[in-house]
Amino acid sequence: MKTISASTVFALAIPMGGSSAAESSLLQSGRYEVAVALELPHLVDAAARKTATICIDPDNTPSYGLEALSDSNPLANCSPRNSRLVDKTLTFDIVCAGPDAARALATYRFTSDRQVFGGQIAMTMGGKNMTMTETQLGRRIGDCIASDVPRR
């Protein structure tokens, strides 16, 4: 049986195209269901997988409120920096404080309907020779509700 990596699914799921000048944001505010896979290099089928529900607001932060979602991830509480938006692709660095701290480069692509995104966070765990990639595929499932606070 042939397996397909999460990276391949990510590439196939995100259609590319030109952006419209009328779009105020590349991602619509709301509640998103996100499929998350944490992959370790050289370990086939060892990815930790989960589904998260988040409430994001593109006007809230330069990173659109997108962040690392895998369990026990030290990057979840670290700050996004150096946001860059080119066409339908958002990239930013995630930097933790302290010596030998974890760091990452996040890359997200958005679809034309502004309701689907795919992202990869390439992480290096500080002080260790360890790299991981968190892959995310999210789709809007509705408006945020009061129990979703705090907003991400």
Buried (B, 14 or more C-beta within 10 A) or exposed (E): EEEEBBEEBBEEBBEEEEEEEEEEEBBBBBBBBBBBBBBEEEEEEEBBEEEBEBBBBBEEBBBBBBBBBBEEBBBEEBBBEEBEBEEBBBBBBBBBEEEEBBBBBBBBBBBBEBBBBBBBBBBBBBEEEEEBBBBBBBBBEEEBEEEBEEEB
